[in-house]
Amino acid sequence: MGVQAVFSTDIHKDILSTSVQSLKNMGLAT
């Protein structure tokens, strides 16, 4: 269960990082 939780957290971090990077690329997030 702990391992799955870590995987979920890493995946969510990746998605968040990608979303933020996309926003920065569009100039909406500074």
Contact map, one row per residue, 1 for C-alpha under 8 A:
111110000000000000000000000000
111111000000000000000000000000
111111100000000000000000000000
111111110000000000000000000000
111111111000000000000000000000
011111111100000000000000000000
001111111110000000000000000000
000111111111000000000000000000
000011111111100000000000000000
000001111111110000000000000000
000000111111111000000000000000
000000011111111100000000000000
000000001111111110000000000000
000000000111111111000000000000
000000000011111111100000000000
000000000001111111110000000000
000000000000111111111000000000
000000000000011111111100000000
000000000000001111111110000000
000000000000000111111111000010
000000000000000011111111100000
000000000000000001111111110000
000000000000000000111111111110
000000000000000000011111111111
000000000000000000001111111100
000000000000000000000111111110
000000000000000000000011111111
000000000000000000000011111111
000000000000000000010011011111
000000000000000000000001001111
